[in-house]
Amino acid sequence: MPHSLVLNLLPQSPIPPQYLTGRHLHALFLTLVSSVDSTLGDRLHDANADKAFTLSPLQINSPLQKGGKGGSKLQWQHQQPIPAGTPCWWRISLLDDTLFGRLTQLWLNLNPQHPWHLGPADLYITSIQGTPQSIQPWANASTYAQLYEEASDAYGGKLRDRSLNLTFATPTAFRQGQFDTTLPTRECVFKSLLSRWNKYSGIEFSEIAIESIFPSFVNIHTEILADSRSKFIGIVGEVNYRILGEVEPIQIKQINALADYALYAGVGRKTTMGMGMIRRLYAS
């Protein structure tokens, strides 16, 4: 069962920008895990471990305020320190029940007066959101069976059955061979989602109608994210994919399920360090 949890945080001292990188937030997540299960924390720290989670960059504004359209744009790098007392939020998604279950004690025994450390700064976790709210569309939870059963199919008669509007909220890139590509082709996006769905859902799709998916609207640009160790180039923006031609209803349903699953799984590289955050947008 995938969960998309939003942790509301309050820094007690300024957070320098060099400690707001994906690498430092990844380390904070492992610290949270190790606080309730040190063995699991050690395993997730292993570079070869199965990483059934994704993380967001630290956000200092409401997603609705930040980017419009329900938070279609997020902040992925900070040039200035985050001042003490600034309400922040941080999204953690968990892709399988085992990981969520082993962290249950962390969620249930949350002490809002217990400080966590991000570089030199102390942070309090003031609350955790796990269900969708109008001002926080990145929080949600659903079983894999629900995602599949509620996915649109050919009998719905709605345009959105064949229209998949995805927003790339943090820089996204895909690995092809030895190199990265930033172009969000149907193969890169939907095969990434399919791989994660088949790995964790227990409802395997043997294949999907990739050849029937076509981009019909593209509004993207590249962003460069650099730190002292590396440079990451990815795209942000929106792409509308449409399912065209004669396609079996079950195939349409599977593709829709993957588009809805994008909220939890993300796509592409470095999703455990804040990159590749995407979700589906529905017309209001």
Phi and psi restraints in degrees (value plus and minus 20) as a CYANA .aco file:
   2 PRO   PHI     -97.2   -57.2
   2 PRO   PSI     122.1   162.1
   3 HIS   PHI    -145.5  -105.5
   3 HIS   PSI     120.3   160.3
   4 SER   PHI    -140.0  -100.0
   4 SER   PSI      82.6   122.6
   5 LEU   PHI    -124.3   -84.3
   5 LEU   PSI     114.4   154.4
   6 VAL   PHI    -130.2   -90.2
   6 VAL   PSI      98.0   138.0
   7 LEU   PHI    -114.2   -74.2
   7 LEU   PSI     104.6   144.6
   8 ASN   PHI    -111.2   -71.2
   8 ASN   PSI     106.1   146.1
   9 LEU   PHI    -141.9  -101.9
   9 LEU   PSI     132.1   172.1
  10 LEU   PHI    -154.6  -114.6
  10 LEU   PSI      88.5   128.5
  11 PRO   PHI     -92.9   -52.9
  11 PRO   PSI     118.4   158.4
  12 GLN   PHI    -112.8   -72.8
  12 GLN   PSI     -31.3     8.7
  13 SER   PHI    -168.3  -128.3
  13 SER   PSI     142.7   182.7
  14 PRO   PHI     -79.7   -39.7
  14 PRO   PSI     122.3   162.3
  15 ILE   PHI    -122.5   -82.5
  15 ILE   PSI      92.0   132.0
  16 PRO   PHI     -83.3   -43.3
  16 PRO   PSI     126.5   166.5
  17 PRO   PHI     -80.7   -40.7
  17 PRO   PSI     -49.3    -9.3
  18 GLN   PHI     -88.9   -48.9
  18 GLN   PSI     -32.2     7.8
  19 TYR   PHI    -122.9   -82.9
  19 TYR   PSI      -7.8    32.2
  20 LEU   PHI    -127.3   -87.3
  20 LEU   PSI      -2.2    37.8
  21 THR   PHI    -100.4   -60.4
  21 THR   PSI     143.6   183.6
  22 GLY   PHI     -78.8   -38.8
  22 GLY   PSI     -54.2   -14.2
  23 ARG   PHI     -84.1   -44.1
  23 ARG   PSI     -61.3   -21.3
  24 HIS   PHI     -93.2   -53.2
  24 HIS   PSI     -56.2   -16.2
  25 LEU   PHI     -89.1   -49.1
  25 LEU   PSI     -55.0   -15.0
  26 HIS   PHI     -80.6   -40.6
  26 HIS   PSI     -62.6   -22.6
  27 ALA   PHI     -85.2   -45.2
  27 ALA   PSI     -57.6   -17.6
  28 LEU   PHI     -83.3   -43.3
  28 LEU   PSI     -61.1   -21.1
  29 PHE   PHI     -81.4   -41.4
  29 PHE   PSI     -64.1   -24.1
  30 LEU   PHI     -83.2   -43.2
  30 LEU   PSI     -53.7   -13.7
  31 THR   PHI     -85.1   -45.1
  31 THR   PSI     -62.4   -22.4
  32 LEU   PHI     -80.0   -40.0
  32 LEU   PSI     -65.7   -25.7
  33 VAL   PHI     -82.4   -42.4
  33 VAL   PSI     -67.2   -27.2
  34 SER   PHI     -84.2   -44.2
  34 SER   PSI     -44.1    -4.1
  35 SER   PHI     -86.2   -46.2
  35 SER   PSI     -44.1    -4.1
  36 VAL   PHI    -135.1   -95.1
  36 VAL   PSI     -37.4     2.6
  37 ASP   PHI    -175.4  -135.4
  37 ASP   PSI      69.5   109.5
  38 SER   PHI     -84.5   -44.5
  38 SER   PSI     -54.0   -14.0
  39 THR   PHI     -84.5   -44.5
  39 THR   PSI     -63.3   -23.3
  40 LEU   PHI     -84.8   -44.8
  40 LEU   PSI     -60.6   -20.6
  41 GLY   PHI     -80.0   -40.0
  41 GLY   PSI     -62.7   -22.7
  42 ASP   PHI     -84.6   -44.6
  42 ASP   PSI     -59.4   -19.4
  43 ARG   PHI     -87.0   -47.0
  43 ARG   PSI     -61.9   -21.9
  44 LEU   PHI     -88.4   -48.4
  44 LEU   PSI     -45.5    -5.5
  45 HIS   PHI     -91.8   -51.8
  45 HIS   PSI     -44.9    -4.9
  46 ASP   PHI     -81.8   -41.8
  46 ASP   PSI     107.7   147.7
  47 ALA   PHI     -79.3   -39.3
  47 ALA   PSI     -46.1    -6.1
  48 ASN   PHI    -116.0   -76.0
  48 ASN   PSI     -14.5    25.5
  49 ALA   PHI     -91.5   -51.5
  49 ALA   PSI     135.6   175.6
  50 ASP   PHI     -92.4   -52.4
  50 ASP   PSI      95.3   135.3
  51 LYS   PHI    -123.4   -83.4
  51 LYS   PSI      68.1   108.1
  52 ALA   PHI    -107.5   -67.5
  52 ALA   PSI      26.9    66.9
  53 PHE   PHI    -171.7  -131.7
  53 PHE   PSI     141.2   181.2
  54 THR   PHI    -155.0  -115.0
  54 THR   PSI     137.9   177.9
  55 LEU   PHI    -149.3  -109.3
  55 LEU   PSI     134.7   174.7
  56 SER   PHI    -124.0   -84.0
  56 SER   PSI     142.6   182.6
  57 PRO   PHI     -86.7   -46.7
  57 PRO   PSI     142.2   182.2
  58 LEU   PHI     -94.4   -54.4
  58 LEU   PSI     111.3   151.3
  59 GLN   PHI    -131.1   -91.1
  59 GLN   PSI     120.6   160.6
  60 ILE   PHI    -130.5   -90.5
  60 ILE   PSI     -24.7    15.3
  61 ASN   PHI    -144.6  -104.6
  61 ASN   PSI     138.2   178.2
  62 SER   PHI     -77.3   -37.3
  62 SER   PSI     118.3   158.3
  63 PRO   PHI     -80.5   -40.5
  63 PRO   PSI     -50.8   -10.8
  64 LEU   PHI     -89.7   -49.7
  64 LEU   PSI     -55.8   -15.8
  65 GLN   PHI     -92.4   -52.4
  65 GLN   PSI     -54.8   -14.8
  66 LYS   PHI     -91.2   -51.2
  66 LYS   PSI     -65.9   -25.9
  67 GLY   PHI    -154.5  -114.5
  67 GLY   PSI     -17.2    22.8
  68 GLY   PHI      49.5    89.5
  68 GLY   PSI     154.7   194.7
  69 LYS   PHI      26.6    66.6
  69 LYS   PSI      21.2    61.2
  70 GLY   PHI      51.1    91.1
  70 GLY   PSI      14.6    54.6
  71 GLY   PHI      61.7   101.7
  71 GLY   PSI      22.5    62.5
  72 SER   PHI     -93.7   -53.7
  72 SER   PSI     -36.1     3.9
  73 LYS   PHI    -145.5  -105.5
  73 LYS   PSI     112.5   152.5
  74 LEU   PHI    -136.3   -96.3
  74 LEU   PSI     148.9   188.9
  75 GLN   PHI    -118.1   -78.1
  75 GLN   PSI     106.3   146.3
  76 TRP   PHI    -137.3   -97.3
  76 TRP   PSI     -23.8    16.2
  77 GLN   PHI    -170.7  -130.7
  77 GLN   PSI     132.4   172.4
  78 HIS   PHI    -145.0  -105.0
  78 HIS   PSI     110.9   150.9
  79 GLN   PHI    -111.5   -71.5
  79 GLN   PSI     -43.3    -3.3
  80 GLN   PHI    -141.4  -101.4
  80 GLN   PSI     136.2   176.2
  81 PRO   PHI     -81.2   -41.2
  81 PRO   PSI     129.0   169.0
  82 ILE   PHI    -103.1   -63.1
  82 ILE   PSI      99.3   139.3
  83 PRO   PHI     -85.4   -45.4
  83 PRO   PSI     133.2   173.2
  84 ALA   PHI     -78.2   -38.2
  84 ALA   PSI     123.6   163.6
  85 GLY   PHI      60.6   100.6
  85 GLY   PSI     -14.6    25.4
  86 THR   PHI    -105.4   -65.4
  86 THR   PSI      96.3   136.3
  87 PRO   PHI     -81.1   -41.1
  87 PRO   PSI     110.6   150.6
  88 CYS   PHI    -148.4  -108.4
  88 CYS   PSI     143.5   183.5
  89 TRP   PHI    -158.4  -118.4
  89 TRP   PSI     136.5   176.5
  90 TRP   PHI    -165.9  -125.9
  90 TRP   PSI     105.0   145.0
  91 ARG   PHI    -115.8   -75.8
  91 ARG   PSI     112.7   152.7
  92 ILE   PHI    -142.5  -102.5
  92 ILE   PSI     104.3   144.3
  93 SER   PHI    -130.5   -90.5
  93 SER   PSI     120.4   160.4
  94 LEU   PHI    -140.0  -100.0
  94 LEU   PSI     109.0   149.0
  95 LEU   PHI    -118.7   -78.7
  95 LEU   PSI     -29.5    10.5
  96 ASP   PHI    -158.7  -118.7
  96 ASP   PSI     135.9   175.9
  97 ASP   PHI     -85.1   -45.1
  97 ASP   PSI     -52.6   -12.6
  98 THR   PHI     -80.7   -40.7
  98 THR   PSI     -66.8   -26.8
  99 LEU   PHI     -85.3   -45.3
  99 LEU   PSI     -63.9   -23.9
 100 PHE   PHI     -82.4   -42.4
 100 PHE   PSI     -63.7   -23.7
 101 GLY   PHI     -82.6   -42.6
 101 GLY   PSI     -58.0   -18.0
 102 ARG   PHI     -94.8   -54.8
 102 ARG   PSI     -34.1     5.9
 103 LEU   PHI    -122.5   -82.5
 103 LEU   PSI     -13.7    26.3
 104 THR   PHI     -75.1   -35.1
 104 THR   PSI     -60.6   -20.6
 105 GLN   PHI     -83.0   -43.0
 105 GLN   PSI     -49.7    -9.7
 106 LEU   PHI     -86.4   -46.4
 106 LEU   PSI     -64.9   -24.9
 107 TRP   PHI     -90.0   -50.0
 107 TRP   PSI     -60.5   -20.5
 108 LEU   PHI     -93.4   -53.4
 108 LEU   PSI     -53.1   -13.1
 109 ASN   PHI    -126.2   -86.2
 109 ASN   PSI      10.4    50.4
 110 LEU   PHI     -82.7   -42.7
 110 LEU   PSI     105.6   145.6
 111 ASN   PHI    -127.1   -87.1
 111 ASN   PSI      88.3   128.3
 112 PRO   PHI     -86.5   -46.5
 112 PRO   PSI     -27.7    12.3
 113 GLN   PHI    -123.3   -83.3
 113 GLN   PSI     -15.4    24.6
 114 HIS   PHI    -110.2   -70.2
 114 HIS   PSI     101.1   141.1
 115 PRO   PHI    -100.9   -60.9
 115 PRO   PSI     118.9   158.9
 116 TRP   PHI    -131.7   -91.7
 116 TRP   PSI     135.3   175.3
 117 HIS   PHI    -132.9   -92.9
 117 HIS   PSI     110.7   150.7
 118 LEU   PHI    -146.2  -106.2
 118 LEU   PSI      78.7   118.7
 119 GLY   PHI      42.7    82.7
 119 GLY   PSI    -153.1  -113.1
 120 PRO   PHI    -101.7   -61.7
 120 PRO   PSI     -25.2    14.8
 121 ALA   PHI    -112.0   -72.0
 121 ALA   PSI     124.5   164.5
 122 ASP   PHI    -116.1   -76.1
 122 ASP   PSI     117.6   157.6
 123 LEU   PHI    -143.1  -103.1
 123 LEU   PSI     121.9   161.9
 124 TYR   PHI    -125.9   -85.9
 124 TYR   PSI     114.3   154.3
 125 ILE   PHI    -108.5   -68.5
 125 ILE   PSI      87.0   127.0
 126 THR   PHI    -104.7   -64.7
 126 THR   PSI     -48.6    -8.6
 127 SER   PHI    -187.1  -147.1
 127 SER   PSI     145.4   185.4
 128 ILE   PHI    -150.2  -110.2
 128 ILE   PSI     109.8   149.8
 129 GLN   PHI    -126.5   -86.5
 129 GLN   PSI     112.2   152.2
 130 GLY   PHI    -147.9  -107.9
 130 GLY   PSI     -13.4    26.6
 131 THR   PHI    -149.8  -109.8
 131 THR   PSI     132.9   172.9
 132 PRO   PHI     -86.3   -46.3
 132 PRO   PSI     122.1   162.1
 133 GLN   PHI    -157.1  -117.1
 133 GLN   PSI     136.2   176.2
 134 SER   PHI     -81.8   -41.8
 134 SER   PSI     -50.9   -10.9
 135 ILE   PHI    -116.9   -76.9
 135 ILE   PSI     -20.9    19.1
 136 GLN   PHI    -162.6  -122.6
 136 GLN   PSI      61.0   101.0
 137 PRO   PHI     -95.5   -55.5
 137 PRO   PSI     -25.9    14.1
 138 TRP   PHI    -107.2   -67.2
 138 TRP   PSI     -23.2    16.8
 139 ALA   PHI    -117.8   -77.8
 139 ALA   PSI     111.4   151.4
 140 ASN   PHI    -191.9  -151.9
 140 ASN   PSI     148.3   188.3
 141 ALA   PHI    -177.0  -137.0
 141 ALA   PSI     125.2   165.2
 142 SER   PHI    -184.1  -144.1
 142 SER   PSI     127.6   167.6
 143 THR   PHI     -96.5   -56.5
 143 THR   PSI     139.9   179.9
 144 TYR   PHI     -83.9   -43.9
 144 TYR   PSI     -55.8   -15.8
 145 ALA   PHI     -83.1   -43.1
 145 ALA   PSI     -60.3   -20.3
 146 GLN   PHI     -85.7   -45.7
 146 GLN   PSI     -62.9   -22.9
 147 LEU   PHI     -77.1   -37.1
 147 LEU   PSI     -60.9   -20.9
 148 TYR   PHI     -93.3   -53.3
 148 TYR   PSI     -66.2   -26.2
 149 GLU   PHI     -85.7   -45.7
 149 GLU   PSI     -52.9   -12.9
 150 GLU   PHI    -108.8   -68.8
 150 GLU   PSI     -24.6    15.4
 151 ALA   PHI     -85.9   -45.9
 151 ALA   PSI     123.5   163.5
 152 SER   PHI     -86.9   -46.9
 152 SER   PSI     131.5   171.5
 153 ASP   PHI    -156.2  -116.2
 153 ASP   PSI    -193.8  -153.8
 154 ALA   PHI     -90.6   -50.6
 154 ALA   PSI     -34.6     5.4
 155 TYR   PHI    -110.6   -70.6
 155 TYR   PSI     -25.4    14.6
 156 GLY   PHI     -91.4   -51.4
 156 GLY   PSI     -45.9    -5.9
 157 GLY   PHI      52.1    92.1
 157 GLY   PSI      -7.2    32.8
 158 LYS   PHI    -125.4   -85.4
 158 LYS   PSI     126.7   166.7
 159 LEU   PHI     -81.0   -41.0
 159 LEU   PSI     -54.4   -14.4
 160 ARG   PHI     -86.8   -46.8
 160 ARG   PSI     -35.7     4.3
 161 ASP   PHI     -76.7   -36.7
 161 ASP   PSI     -55.8   -15.8
 162 ARG   PHI    -132.4   -92.4
 162 ARG   PSI     -13.2    26.8
 163 SER   PHI    -138.3   -98.3
 163 SER   PSI     101.1   141.1
 164 LEU   PHI    -142.3  -102.3
 164 LEU   PSI      80.1   120.1
 165 ASN   PHI    -118.2   -78.2
 165 ASN   PSI      91.4   131.4
 166 LEU   PHI    -132.5   -92.5
 166 LEU   PSI     114.4   154.4
 167 THR   PHI    -125.9   -85.9
 167 THR   PSI     110.6   150.6
 168 PHE   PHI    -116.7   -76.7
 168 PHE   PSI      80.6   120.6
 169 ALA   PHI    -107.4   -67.4
 169 ALA   PSI     -43.2    -3.2
 170 THR   PHI    -151.3  -111.3
 170 THR   PSI     138.3   178.3
 171 PRO   PHI     -71.6   -31.6
 171 PRO   PSI     113.5   153.5
 172 THR   PHI    -148.4  -108.4
 172 THR   PSI     111.2   151.2
 173 ALA   PHI    -162.2  -122.2
 173 ALA   PSI     139.2   179.2
 174 PHE   PHI    -145.4  -105.4
 174 PHE   PSI     124.7   164.7
 175 ARG   PHI    -106.4   -66.4
 175 ARG   PSI     108.4   148.4
 176 GLN   PHI    -150.0  -110.0
 176 GLN   PSI      86.1   126.1
 177 GLY   PHI      46.4    86.4
 177 GLY   PSI    -143.7  -103.7
 178 GLN   PHI    -113.4   -73.4
 178 GLN   PSI     -21.2    18.8
 179 PHE   PHI    -151.7  -111.7
 179 PHE   PSI     148.2   188.2
 180 ASP   PHI    -117.8   -77.8
 180 ASP   PSI     130.5   170.5
 181 THR   PHI    -148.0  -108.0
 181 THR   PSI     124.6   164.6
 182 THR   PHI    -120.6   -80.6
 182 THR   PSI     -26.8    13.2
 183 LEU   PHI     -96.0   -56.0
 183 LEU   PSI     100.0   140.0
 184 PRO   PHI    -102.3   -62.3
 184 PRO   PSI      46.7    86.7
 185 THR   PHI     -86.2   -46.2
 185 THR   PSI     142.6   182.6
 186 ARG   PHI     -80.3   -40.3
 186 ARG   PSI     -56.4   -16.4
 187 GLU   PHI     -86.3   -46.3
 187 GLU   PSI     -65.9   -25.9
 188 CYS   PHI     -82.4   -42.4
 188 CYS   PSI     -67.8   -27.8
 189 VAL   PHI     -91.4   -51.4
 189 VAL   PSI     -73.3   -33.3
 190 PHE   PHI    -100.9   -60.9
 190 PHE   PSI     -46.5    -6.5
 191 LYS   PHI     -93.0   -53.0
 191 LYS   PSI     -51.8   -11.8
 192 SER   PHI     -83.3   -43.3
 192 SER   PSI     -66.3   -26.3
 193 LEU   PHI     -84.8   -44.8
 193 LEU   PSI     -61.8   -21.8
 194 LEU   PHI     -82.2   -42.2
 194 LEU   PSI     -62.6   -22.6
 195 SER   PHI     -79.4   -39.4
 195 SER   PSI     -65.2   -25.2
 196 ARG   PHI     -92.2   -52.2
 196 ARG   PSI     -56.6   -16.6
 197 TRP   PHI     -81.5   -41.5
 197 TRP   PSI     -69.1   -29.1
 198 ASN   PHI     -85.7   -45.7
 198 ASN   PSI     -48.6    -8.6
 199 LYS   PHI     -93.5   -53.5
 199 LYS   PSI     -55.2   -15.2
 200 TYR   PHI    -137.4   -97.4
 200 TYR   PSI     -37.4     2.6
 201 SER   PHI    -100.5   -60.5
 201 SER   PSI     -52.3   -12.3
 202 GLY   PHI      57.5    97.5
 202 GLY   PSI     -16.5    23.5
 203 ILE   PHI    -143.6  -103.6
 203 ILE   PSI      60.4   100.4
 204 GLU   PHI     -93.9   -53.9
 204 GLU   PSI     114.5   154.5
 205 PHE   PHI    -119.0   -79.0
 205 PHE   PSI      96.0   136.0
 206 SER   PHI     -84.6   -44.6
 206 SER   PSI     -58.0   -18.0
 207 GLU   PHI    -182.9  -142.9
 207 GLU   PSI     136.6   176.6
 208 ILE   PHI    -143.7  -103.7
 208 ILE   PSI     144.2   184.2
 209 ALA   PHI    -101.8   -61.8
 209 ALA   PSI      45.9    85.9
 210 ILE   PHI     -75.2   -35.2
 210 ILE   PSI     -59.6   -19.6
 211 GLU   PHI     -87.0   -47.0
 211 GLU   PSI     -31.3     8.7
 212 SER   PHI    -116.7   -76.7
 212 SER   PSI     -20.2    19.8
 213 ILE   PHI    -118.5   -78.5
 213 ILE   PSI     105.9   145.9
 214 PHE   PHI    -152.4  -112.4
 214 PHE   PSI     113.4   153.4
 215 PRO   PHI     -90.6   -50.6
 215 PRO   PSI     109.0   149.0
 216 SER   PHI    -134.3   -94.3
 216 SER   PSI     -39.1     0.9
 217 PHE   PHI    -164.0  -124.0
 217 PHE   PSI     110.7   150.7
 218 VAL   PHI    -153.7  -113.7
 218 VAL   PSI     104.7   144.7
 219 ASN   PHI    -158.2  -118.2
 219 ASN   PSI      61.7   101.7
 220 ILE   PHI    -152.2  -112.2
 220 ILE   PSI     140.2   180.2
 221 HIS   PHI    -169.9  -129.9
 221 HIS   PSI     142.8   182.8
 222 THR   PHI    -111.6   -71.6
 222 THR   PSI     130.6   170.6
 223 GLU   PHI    -150.1  -110.1
 223 GLU   PSI     126.6   166.6
 224 ILE   PHI    -129.9   -89.9
 224 ILE   PSI     106.9   146.9
 225 LEU   PHI    -137.1   -97.1
 225 LEU   PSI      93.1   133.1
 226 ALA   PHI    -143.7  -103.7
 226 ALA   PSI     121.6   161.6
 227 ASP   PHI    -154.3  -114.3
 227 ASP   PSI    -189.2  -149.2
 228 SER   PHI     -88.0   -48.0
 228 SER   PSI     -36.1     3.9
 229 ARG   PHI    -123.1   -83.1
 229 ARG   PSI     -53.3   -13.3
 230 SER   PHI    -178.9  -138.9
 230 SER   PSI     152.8   192.8
 231 LYS   PHI    -147.1  -107.1
 231 LYS   PSI     111.9   151.9
 232 PHE   PHI    -143.2  -103.2
 232 PHE   PSI     107.3   147.3
 233 ILE   PHI    -134.4   -94.4
 233 ILE   PSI     106.5   146.5
 234 GLY   PHI    -167.1  -127.1
 234 GLY   PSI     149.5   189.5
 235 ILE   PHI    -120.8   -80.8
 235 ILE   PSI     130.1   170.1
 236 VAL   PHI    -151.4  -111.4
 236 VAL   PSI     137.4   177.4
 237 GLY   PHI     113.8   153.8
 237 GLY   PSI    -174.4  -134.4
 238 GLU   PHI    -149.8  -109.8
 238 GLU   PSI     124.6   164.6
 239 VAL   PHI    -155.0  -115.0
 239 VAL   PSI     110.5   150.5
 240 ASN   PHI    -123.1   -83.1
 240 ASN   PSI      99.5   139.5
 241 TYR   PHI    -123.1   -83.1
 241 TYR   PSI     122.8   162.8
 242 ARG   PHI    -142.6  -102.6
 242 ARG   PSI     125.2   165.2
 243 ILE   PHI    -113.1   -73.1
 243 ILE   PSI      95.3   135.3
 244 LEU   PHI    -137.1   -97.1
 244 LEU   PSI     134.3   174.3
 245 GLY   PHI      67.2   107.2
 245 GLY   PSI    -192.6  -152.6
 246 GLU   PHI    -100.0   -60.0
 246 GLU   PSI      91.0   131.0
 247 VAL   PHI    -150.7  -110.7
 247 VAL   PSI     114.4   154.4
 248 GLU   PHI     -78.4   -38.4
 248 GLU   PSI     120.6   160.6
 249 PRO   PHI     -73.4   -33.4
 249 PRO   PSI     -59.6   -19.6
 250 ILE   PHI     -85.2   -45.2
 250 ILE   PSI     -52.9   -12.9
 251 GLN   PHI     -88.1   -48.1
 251 GLN   PSI     -60.5   -20.5
 252 ILE   PHI     -82.3   -42.3
 252 ILE   PSI     -61.7   -21.7
 253 LYS   PHI     -83.0   -43.0
 253 LYS   PSI     -62.3   -22.3
 254 GLN   PHI     -84.2   -44.2
 254 GLN   PSI     -63.2   -23.2
 255 ILE   PHI     -84.7   -44.7
 255 ILE   PSI     -59.9   -19.9
 256 ASN   PHI     -84.7   -44.7
 256 ASN   PSI     -58.7   -18.7
 257 ALA   PHI     -81.8   -41.8
 257 ALA   PSI     -61.2   -21.2
 258 LEU   PHI     -85.1   -45.1
 258 LEU   PSI     -60.1   -20.1
 259 ALA   PHI     -83.0   -43.0
 259 ALA   PSI     -59.2   -19.2
 260 ASP   PHI     -89.9   -49.9
 260 ASP   PSI     -52.5   -12.5
 261 TYR   PHI     -89.9   -49.9
 261 TYR   PSI     -39.6     0.4
 262 ALA   PHI     -76.1   -36.1
 262 ALA   PSI     -51.8   -11.8
 263 LEU   PHI     -73.4   -33.4
 263 LEU   PSI     -60.2   -20.2
 264 TYR   PHI    -108.2   -68.2
 264 TYR   PSI     -63.4   -23.4
 265 ALA   PHI    -105.7   -65.7
 265 ALA   PSI     -49.6    -9.6
 266 GLY   PHI      43.6    83.6
 266 GLY   PSI    -199.7  -159.7
 267 VAL   PHI    -161.6  -121.6
 267 VAL   PSI     137.9   177.9
 268 GLY   PHI      58.3    98.3
 268 GLY   PSI    -171.8  -131.8
 269 ARG   PHI    -112.7   -72.7
 269 ARG   PSI     135.2   175.2
 270 LYS   PHI      38.7    78.7
 270 LYS   PSI      14.9    54.9
 271 THR   PHI     -89.3   -49.3
 271 THR   PSI     -40.6    -0.6
 272 THR   PHI    -103.9   -63.9
 272 THR   PSI     -15.9    24.1
 273 MET   PHI    -148.7  -108.7
 273 MET   PSI       2.1    42.1
 274 GLY   PHI      78.9   118.9
 274 GLY   PSI     -26.9    13.1
 275 MET   PHI    -110.9   -70.9
 275 MET   PSI     146.5   186.5
 276 GLY   PHI      47.0    87.0
 276 GLY   PSI       4.4    44.4
 277 MET   PHI     -97.9   -57.9
 277 MET   PSI      99.0   139.0
 278 ILE   PHI    -156.5  -116.5
 278 ILE   PSI     140.2   180.2
 279 ARG   PHI    -176.8  -136.8
 279 ARG   PSI     143.2   183.2
 280 ARG   PHI    -106.5   -66.5
 280 ARG   PSI     118.1   158.1
 281 LEU   PHI    -129.2   -89.2
 281 LEU   PSI     115.9   155.9
 282 TYR   PHI    -127.9   -87.9
 282 TYR   PSI     123.5   163.5
 283 ALA   PHI     -84.8   -44.8
 283 ALA   PSI     117.3   157.3
